[in-house]
Amino acid sequence: MPKFTLSITAHVGNDAMLICSREYNFNRTALYKENPVFRMICDLMPCIDTWDEDDGDDRPGTSYCQYTHYEPGTDNYLLAAWNDIDEETGTIKL
């Protein structure tokens, strides 16, 4: 069965911390007509109003997409990533 994950991590200096992680048994991006990853991120983190698309494709059916939010005036950021999980290894597909 296919699995997908949406994770949000905080990167402060040389440290990283997992803020949120959700796994899905289907590609949830197919439920949206446009910008599905962005919409899922905004649902999980409504307090953040600026996300910049960083990598991948934000379209229905995508298996990879990343967004970032940088704290103004710093190098600290949030990274939101949508990934397909390899069924055999349980790791993110690259």
A tleap script that builds the chain and sets N, CA, C and O, in Angstrom:
source leaprc.protein.ff14SB
mol = sequence {
  NMET PRO LYS PHE THR LEU SER ILE THR ALA
  HIE VAL GLY ASN ASP ALA MET LEU ILE CYS
  SER ARG GLU TYR ASN PHE ASN ARG THR ALA
  LEU TYR LYS GLU ASN PRO VAL PHE ARG MET
  ILE CYS ASP LEU MET PRO CYS ILE ASP THR
  TRP ASP GLU ASP ASP GLY ASP ASP ARG PRO
  GLY THR SER TYR CYS GLN TYR THR HIE TYR
  GLU PRO GLY THR ASP ASN TYR LEU LEU ALA
  ALA TRP ASN ASP ILE ASP GLU GLU THR GLY
  THR ILE LYS CLEU
}
set mol.1.N position { 0.851 -1.175 0.000 }
set mol.1.CA position { 0.000 0.000 0.000 }
set mol.1.C position { 0.895 1.236 0.000 }
set mol.1.O position { 1.826 1.316 0.801 }
set mol.2.N position { 0.635 2.198 -0.877 }
set mol.2.CA position { 1.465 3.411 -0.924 }
set mol.2.C position { 1.294 4.232 0.350 }
set mol.2.O position { 0.221 4.276 0.950 }
set mol.3.N position { 2.376 4.873 0.735 }
set mol.3.CA position { 2.336 5.770 1.883 }
set mol.3.C position { 3.041 7.064 1.530 }
set mol.3.O position { 3.977 7.088 0.732 }
set mol.4.N position { 2.574 8.132 2.139 }
set mol.4.CA position { 3.130 9.452 1.930 }
set mol.4.C position { 3.270 10.126 3.285 }
set mol.4.O position { 2.561 9.788 4.234 }
set mol.5.N position { 4.181 11.074 3.370 }
set mol.5.CA position { 4.375 11.787 4.625 }
set mol.5.C position { 4.472 13.292 4.381 }
set mol.5.O position { 5.020 13.749 3.378 }
set mol.6.N position { 3.929 14.034 5.322 }
set mol.6.CA position { 4.071 15.484 5.342 }
set mol.6.C position { 4.747 15.819 6.659 }
set mol.6.O position { 4.220 15.512 7.728 }
set mol.7.N position { 5.919 16.451 6.584 }
set mol.7.CA position { 6.641 16.802 7.811 }
set mol.7.C position { 7.021 18.275 7.781 }
set mol.7.O position { 7.239 18.865 6.723 }
set mol.8.N position { 7.092 18.849 8.981 }
set mol.8.CA position { 7.543 20.225 9.140 }
set mol.8.C position { 8.639 20.210 10.200 }
set mol.8.O position { 8.432 19.747 11.322 }
set mol.9.N position { 9.802 20.722 9.825 }
set mol.9.CA position { 10.938 20.777 10.741 }
set mol.9.C position { 11.391 22.223 10.907 }
set mol.9.O position { 11.289 23.032 9.984 }
set mol.10.N position { 11.898 22.534 12.110 }
set mol.10.CA position { 12.467 23.851 12.398 }
set mol.10.C position { 13.979 23.721 12.382 }
set mol.10.O position { 14.531 22.793 12.972 }
set mol.11.N position { 14.648 24.644 11.713 }
set mol.11.CA position { 16.106 24.656 11.603 }
set mol.11.C position { 16.615 25.958 12.208 }
set mol.11.O position { 16.413 27.040 11.658 }
set mol.12.N position { 17.282 25.825 13.358 }
set mol.12.CA position { 17.792 26.980 14.094 }
set mol.12.C position { 19.281 26.762 14.323 }
set mol.12.O position { 19.683 25.843 15.037 }
set mol.13.N position { 20.089 27.613 13.713 }
set mol.13.CA position { 21.538 27.419 13.800 }
set mol.13.C position { 21.906 26.067 13.194 }
set mol.13.O position { 21.543 25.766 12.057 }
set mol.14.N position { 22.622 25.267 13.959 }
set mol.14.CA position { 23.004 23.923 13.492 }
set mol.14.C position { 22.056 22.844 13.975 }
set mol.14.O position { 22.323 21.659 13.779 }
set mol.15.N position { 20.957 23.228 14.601 }
set mol.15.CA position { 20.010 22.261 15.156 }
set mol.15.C position { 18.752 22.170 14.299 }
set mol.15.O position { 18.347 23.134 13.649 }
set mol.16.N position { 18.149 20.991 14.316 }
set mol.16.CA position { 16.871 20.774 13.625 }
set mol.16.C position { 15.926 20.046 14.575 }
set mol.16.O position { 16.352 19.198 15.359 }
set mol.17.N position { 14.638 20.386 14.497 }
set mol.17.CA position { 13.651 19.786 15.374 }
set mol.17.C position { 12.394 19.475 14.562 }
set mol.17.O position { 11.930 20.302 13.777 }
set mol.18.N position { 11.859 18.293 14.756 }
set mol.18.CA position { 10.620 17.911 14.095 }
set mol.18.C position { 9.448 18.590 14.797 }
set mol.18.O position { 9.245 18.409 15.997 }
set mol.19.N position { 8.687 19.365 14.048 }
set mol.19.CA position { 7.521 20.065 14.587 }
set mol.19.C position { 6.259 19.221 14.412 }
set mol.19.O position { 5.434 19.114 15.319 }
set mol.20.N position { 6.129 18.628 13.230 }
set mol.20.CA position { 4.911 17.887 12.910 }
set mol.20.C position { 5.236 16.849 11.841 }
set mol.20.O position { 6.036 17.099 10.940 }
set mol.21.N position { 4.610 15.694 11.952 }
set mol.21.CA position { 4.769 14.663 10.926 }
set mol.21.C position { 3.466 13.885 10.826 }
set mol.21.O position { 2.915 13.433 11.830 }
set mol.22.N position { 2.987 13.740 9.610 }
set mol.22.CA position { 1.758 12.986 9.370 }
set mol.22.C position { 1.996 11.999 8.241 }
set mol.22.O position { 2.615 12.340 7.233 }
set mol.23.N position { 1.506 10.777 8.406 }
set mol.23.CA position { 1.584 9.769 7.349 }
set mol.23.C position { 0.186 9.519 6.805 }
set mol.23.O position { -0.807 9.570 7.531 }
set mol.24.N position { 0.138 9.250 5.509 }
set mol.24.CA position { -1.125 8.984 4.831 }
set mol.24.C position { -0.995 7.697 4.017 }
set mol.24.O position { 0.071 7.410 3.472 }
set mol.25.N position { -2.072 6.928 3.935 }
set mol.25.CA position { -2.077 5.676 3.162 }
set mol.25.C position { -2.467 5.885 1.708 }
set mol.25.O position { -2.667 4.920 0.970 }
set mol.26.N position { -2.576 7.127 1.300 }
set mol.26.CA position { -2.896 7.453 -0.095 }
set mol.26.C position { -2.306 8.829 -0.392 }
set mol.26.O position { -1.950 9.576 0.519 }
set mol.27.N position { -2.210 9.144 -1.656 }
set mol.27.CA position { -1.657 10.439 -2.050 }
set mol.27.C position { -2.736 11.506 -1.893 }
set mol.27.O position { -3.554 11.728 -2.786 }
set mol.28.N position { -2.714 12.150 -0.747 }
set mol.28.CA position { -3.740 13.133 -0.380 }
set mol.28.C position { -3.752 14.363 -1.290 }
set mol.28.O position { -4.733 15.106 -1.309 }
set mol.29.N position { -2.683 14.582 -2.036 }
set mol.29.CA position { -2.640 15.751 -2.911 }
set mol.29.C position { -3.696 15.667 -4.004 }
set mol.29.O position { -4.092 16.688 -4.566 }
set mol.30.N position { -4.154 14.456 -4.309 }
set mol.30.CA position { -5.169 14.286 -5.349 }
set mol.30.C position { -6.521 14.885 -4.942 }
set mol.30.O position { -7.403 15.043 -5.787 }
set mol.31.N position { -6.690 15.216 -3.672 }
set mol.31.CA position { -7.958 15.776 -3.191 }
set mol.31.C position { -8.110 17.258 -3.511 }
set mol.31.O position { -9.199 17.814 -3.367 }
set mol.32.N position { -7.030 17.901 -3.945 }
set mol.32.CA position { -7.039 19.343 -4.203 }
set mol.32.C position { -6.873 19.617 -5.694 }
set mol.32.O position { -6.236 18.840 -6.404 }
set mol.33.N position { -7.442 20.714 -6.164 }
set mol.33.CA position { -7.330 21.082 -7.575 }
set mol.33.C position { -6.023 21.799 -7.886 }
set mol.33.O position { -5.478 21.653 -8.981 }
set mol.34.N position { -5.519 22.571 -6.930 }
set mol.34.CA position { -4.262 23.291 -7.149 }
set mol.34.C position { -3.545 23.514 -5.825 }
set mol.34.O position { -4.175 23.623 -4.774 }
set mol.35.N position { -2.225 23.579 -5.891 }
set mol.35.CA position { -1.362 23.812 -4.731 }
set mol.35.C position { -1.721 22.947 -3.518 }
set mol.35.O position { -1.908 23.473 -2.421 }
set mol.36.N position { -1.820 21.631 -3.704 }
set mol.36.CA position { -2.251 20.776 -2.597 }
set mol.36.C position { -1.293 20.759 -1.410 }
set mol.36.O position { -1.743 20.737 -0.264 }
set mol.37.N position { -0.001 20.767 -1.654 }
set mol.37.CA position { 0.954 20.722 -0.546 }
set mol.37.C position { 0.876 22.026 0.253 }
set mol.37.O position { 0.855 22.002 1.484 }
set mol.38.N position { 0.832 23.135 -0.433 }
set mol.38.CA position { 0.689 24.430 0.228 }
set mol.38.C position { -0.567 24.458 1.103 }
set mol.38.O position { -0.527 24.952 2.230 }
set mol.39.N position { -1.652 23.944 0.601 }
set mol.39.CA position { -2.916 23.951 1.351 }
set mol.39.C position { -2.830 23.074 2.600 }
set mol.39.O position { -3.332 23.447 3.660 }
set mol.40.N position { -2.190 21.903 2.472 }
set mol.40.CA position { -2.034 21.030 3.637 }
set mol.40.C position { -1.141 21.688 4.697 }
set mol.40.O position { -1.418 21.593 5.892 }
set mol.41.N position { -0.076 22.349 4.255 }
set mol.41.CA position { 0.830 23.033 5.177 }
set mol.41.C position { 0.077 24.140 5.922 }
set mol.41.O position { 0.200 24.272 7.140 }
set mol.42.N position { -0.687 24.919 5.195 }
set mol.42.CA position { -1.444 26.018 5.816 }
set mol.42.C position { -2.478 25.495 6.807 }
set mol.42.O position { -2.753 26.152 7.811 }
set mol.43.N position { -3.051 24.330 6.543 }
set mol.43.CA position { -3.998 23.720 7.485 }
set mol.43.C position { -3.292 23.330 8.782 }
set mol.43.O position { -3.849 23.485 9.869 }
set mol.44.N position { -2.059 22.820 8.662 }
set mol.44.CA position { -1.309 22.388 9.841 }
set mol.44.C position { -0.674 23.546 10.603 }
set mol.44.O position { -0.551 23.485 11.826 }
set mol.45.N position { -0.274 24.587 9.904 }
set mol.45.CA position { 0.438 25.721 10.518 }
set mol.45.C position { -0.221 27.042 10.124 }
set mol.45.O position { 0.397 27.841 9.421 }
set mol.46.N position { -1.452 27.290 10.554 }
set mol.46.CA position { -2.144 28.511 10.140 }
set mol.46.C position { -1.497 29.797 10.673 }
set mol.46.O position { -1.790 30.889 10.186 }
set mol.47.N position { -0.623 29.664 11.666 }
set mol.47.CA position { 0.019 30.860 12.222 }
set mol.47.C position { 1.140 31.385 11.321 }
set mol.47.O position { 1.604 32.508 11.518 }
set mol.48.N position { 1.582 30.602 10.343 }
set mol.48.CA position { 2.623 31.038 9.408 }
set mol.48.C position { 1.934 31.482 8.119 }
set mol.48.O position { 1.232 30.697 7.481 }
set mol.49.N position { 2.137 32.736 7.744 }
set mol.49.CA position { 1.422 33.249 6.570 }
set mol.49.C position { 2.285 33.362 5.315 }
set mol.49.O position { 1.769 33.709 4.253 }
set mol.50.N position { 3.572 33.081 5.408 }
set mol.50.CA position { 4.427 33.165 4.221 }
set mol.50.C position { 5.241 31.886 4.056 }
set mol.50.O position { 6.118 31.588 4.867 }
set mol.51.N position { 4.945 31.145 3.013 }
set mol.51.CA position { 5.693 29.951 2.631 }
set mol.51.C position { 6.174 30.150 1.206 }
set mol.51.O position { 5.420 30.616 0.352 }
set mol.52.N position { 7.421 29.801 0.948 }
set mol.52.CA position { 7.970 29.899 -0.400 }
set mol.52.C position { 8.238 28.502 -0.932 }
set mol.52.O position { 8.852 27.675 -0.257 }
set mol.53.N position { 7.770 28.243 -2.156 }
set mol.53.CA position { 8.029 26.936 -2.762 }
set mol.53.C position { 9.537 26.795 -2.954 }
set mol.53.O position { 10.194 27.686 -3.492 }
set mol.54.N position { 10.071 25.666 -2.509 }
set mol.54.CA position { 11.516 25.465 -2.485 }
set mol.54.C position { 11.978 24.450 -3.533 }
set mol.54.O position { 12.995 24.661 -4.193 }
set mol.55.N position { 11.239 23.356 -3.686 }
set mol.55.CA position { 11.673 22.294 -4.581 }
set mol.55.C position { 10.490 21.377 -4.883 }
set mol.55.O position { 9.552 21.282 -4.091 }
set mol.56.N position { 10.541 20.705 -6.027 }
set mol.56.CA position { 9.490 19.751 -6.398 }
set mol.56.C position { 8.330 20.423 -7.100 }
set mol.56.O position { 8.416 21.581 -7.510 }
set mol.57.N position { 7.246 19.681 -7.231 }
set mol.57.CA position { 6.037 20.171 -7.904 }
set mol.57.C position { 4.867 20.185 -6.936 }
set mol.57.O position { 4.577 19.174 -6.297 }
set mol.58.N position { 4.195 21.320 -6.824 }
set mol.58.CA position { 2.990 21.398 -6.010 }
set mol.58.C position { 1.785 21.292 -6.932 }
set mol.58.O position { 1.203 22.291 -7.352 }
set mol.59.N position { 1.435 20.055 -7.229 }
set mol.59.CA position { 0.297 19.768 -8.121 }
set mol.59.C position { -0.401 18.505 -7.624 }
set mol.59.O position { 0.210 17.706 -6.914 }
set mol.60.N position { -1.656 18.313 -7.979 }
set mol.60.CA position { -2.338 17.085 -7.585 }
set mol.60.C position { -1.582 15.852 -8.083 }
set mol.60.O position { -1.173 15.791 -9.242 }
set mol.61.N position { -1.401 14.877 -7.201 }
set mol.61.CA position { -0.715 13.643 -7.557 }
set mol.61.C position { 0.788 13.675 -7.371 }
set mol.61.O position { 1.453 12.672 -7.629 }
set mol.62.N position { 1.353 14.804 -6.930 }
set mol.62.CA position { 2.802 14.891 -6.760 }
set mol.62.C position { 3.275 13.944 -5.660 }
set mol.62.O position { 2.536 13.643 -4.723 }
set mol.63.N position { 4.498 13.488 -5.787 }
set mol.63.CA position { 5.074 12.635 -4.745 }
set mol.63.C position { 6.209 13.350 -4.005 }
set mol.63.O position { 6.798 12.790 -3.080 }
set mol.64.N position { 6.515 14.594 -4.416 }
set mol.64.CA position { 7.591 15.339 -3.758 }
set mol.64.C position { 7.383 16.842 -3.922 }
set mol.64.O position { 7.176 17.339 -5.029 }
set mol.65.N position { 7.443 17.555 -2.797 }
set mol.65.CA position { 7.362 19.009 -2.826 }
set mol.65.C position { 7.859 19.547 -1.486 }
set mol.65.O position { 7.600 18.955 -0.438 }
set mol.66.N position { 8.572 20.669 -1.526 }
set mol.66.CA position { 9.061 21.310 -0.309 }
set mol.66.C position { 8.750 22.805 -0.325 }
set mol.66.O position { 8.769 23.458 -1.368 }
set mol.67.N position { 8.465 23.321 0.866 }
set mol.67.CA position { 8.276 24.751 1.080 }
set mol.67.C position { 9.148 25.179 2.259 }
set mol.67.O position { 9.426 24.383 3.156 }
set mol.68.N position { 9.578 26.445 2.251 }
set mol.68.CA position { 10.325 27.005 3.373 }
set mol.68.C position { 9.667 28.284 3.868 }
set mol.68.O position { 8.960 28.972 3.132 }
set mol.69.N position { 9.920 28.576 5.120 }
set mol.69.CA position { 9.532 29.848 5.729 }
set mol.69.C position { 10.729 30.314 6.548 }
set mol.69.O position { 11.100 29.666 7.527 }
set mol.70.N position { 11.333 31.428 6.156 }
set mol.70.CA position { 12.478 31.984 6.880 }
set mol.70.C position { 12.021 33.025 7.884 }
set mol.70.O position { 11.170 33.864 7.586 }
set mol.71.N position { 12.595 32.962 9.076 }
set mol.71.CA position { 12.350 33.977 10.094 }
set mol.71.C position { 13.066 35.247 9.637 }
set mol.71.O position { 14.274 35.218 9.404 }
set mol.72.N position { 12.342 36.359 9.505 }
set mol.72.CA position { 12.961 37.590 9.001 }
set mol.72.C position { 14.213 37.985 9.786 }
set mol.72.O position { 14.225 37.975 11.017 }
set mol.73.N position { 15.260 38.330 9.045 }
set mol.73.CA position { 16.498 38.805 9.636 }
set mol.73.C position { 17.401 37.712 10.201 }
set mol.73.O position { 18.400 38.015 10.853 }
set mol.74.N position { 17.063 36.445 9.960 }
set mol.74.CA position { 17.885 35.343 10.482 }
set mol.74.C position { 18.077 34.286 9.391 }
set mol.74.O position { 17.501 34.378 8.307 }
set mol.75.N position { 18.891 33.291 9.703 }
set mol.75.CA position { 19.035 32.119 8.829 }
set mol.75.C position { 18.164 30.966 9.300 }
set mol.75.O position { 18.254 29.865 8.755 }
set mol.76.N position { 17.326 31.194 10.297 }
set mol.76.CA position { 16.446 30.166 10.843 }
set mol.76.C position { 15.239 29.991 9.934 }
set mol.76.O position { 14.714 30.959 9.384 }
set mol.77.N position { 14.808 28.745 9.784 }
set mol.77.CA position { 13.690 28.506 8.880 }
set mol.77.C position { 12.899 27.257 9.260 }
set mol.77.O position { 13.368 26.397 10.005 }
set mol.78.N position { 11.692 27.192 8.724 }
set mol.78.CA position { 10.860 25.999 8.780 }
set mol.78.C position { 10.915 25.348 7.407 }
set mol.78.O position { 10.899 26.037 6.387 }
set mol.79.N position { 10.980 24.036 7.382 }
set mol.79.CA position { 10.964 23.285 6.134 }
set mol.79.C position { 9.778 22.339 6.168 }
set mol.79.O position { 9.674 21.495 7.059 }
set mol.80.N position { 8.890 22.479 5.203 }
set mol.80.CA position { 7.744 21.587 5.070 }
set mol.80.C position { 7.984 20.712 3.843 }
set mol.80.O position { 8.258 21.218 2.755 }
set mol.81.N position { 7.878 19.401 4.026 }
set mol.81.CA position { 8.193 18.479 2.935 }
set mol.81.C position { 7.112 17.412 2.786 }
set mol.81.O position { 6.678 16.807 3.766 }
set mol.82.N position { 6.689 17.195 1.556 }
set mol.82.CA position { 5.756 16.137 1.172 }
set mol.82.C position { 6.562 15.093 0.404 }
set mol.82.O position { 7.208 15.413 -0.593 }
set mol.83.N position { 6.523 13.840 0.872 }
set mol.83.CA position { 7.328 12.792 0.260 }
set mol.83.C position { 6.578 11.483 0.144 }
set mol.83.O position { 5.680 11.181 0.930 }
set mol.84.N position { 6.968 10.719 -0.853 }
set mol.84.CA position { 6.524 9.343 -1.049 }
set mol.84.C position { 7.434 8.453 -0.203 }
set mol.84.O position { 8.645 8.671 -0.171 }
set mol.85.N position { 6.872 7.454 0.483 }
set mol.85.CA position { 7.654 6.543 1.315 }
set mol.85.C position { 7.821 5.218 0.580 }
set mol.85.O position { 6.849 4.657 0.075 }
set mol.86.N position { 9.051 4.720 0.522 }
set mol.86.CA position { 9.346 3.435 -0.104 }
set mol.86.C position { 8.713 2.324 0.735 }
set mol.86.O position { 8.985 2.218 1.931 }
set mol.87.N position { 7.872 1.498 0.113 }
set mol.87.CA position { 7.152 0.452 0.838 }
set mol.87.C position { 8.071 -0.628 1.406 }
set mol.87.O position { 7.779 -1.199 2.456 }
set mol.88.N position { 9.162 -0.908 0.728 }
set mol.88.CA position { 10.073 -1.959 1.176 }
set mol.88.C position { 10.962 -1.513 2.327 }
set mol.88.O position { 11.136 -2.251 3.297 }
set mol.89.N position { 11.520 -0.328 2.231 }
set mol.89.CA position { 12.485 0.142 3.233 }
set mol.89.C position { 11.862 1.021 4.304 }
set mol.89.O position { 12.436 1.164 5.384 }
set mol.90.N position { 10.704 1.614 4.038 }
set mol.90.CA position { 10.076 2.533 4.981 }
set mol.90.C position { 10.747 3.888 5.021 }
set mol.90.O position { 10.477 4.685 5.919 }
set mol.91.N position { 11.624 4.164 4.059 }
set mol.91.CA position { 12.315 5.454 4.012 }
set mol.91.C position { 11.735 6.313 2.904 }
set mol.91.O position { 11.009 5.825 2.037 }
set mol.92.N position { 12.060 7.588 2.939 }
set mol.92.CA position { 11.594 8.529 1.927 }
set mol.92.C position { 12.261 8.191 0.600 }
set mol.92.O position { 13.469 7.962 0.542 }
set mol.93.N position { 11.462 8.163 -0.464 }
set mol.93.CA position { 12.021 7.922 -1.799 }
set mol.93.C position { 12.777 9.165 -2.258 }
set mol.93.O position { 12.321 10.294 -2.083 }
set mol.94.N position { 13.933 8.928 -2.844 }
set mol.94.CA position { 14.731 10.045 -3.366 }
set mol.94.C position { 14.672 10.090 -4.875 }
set mol.94.O position { 15.282 10.963 -5.491 }
savepdb mol mol.pdb
quit
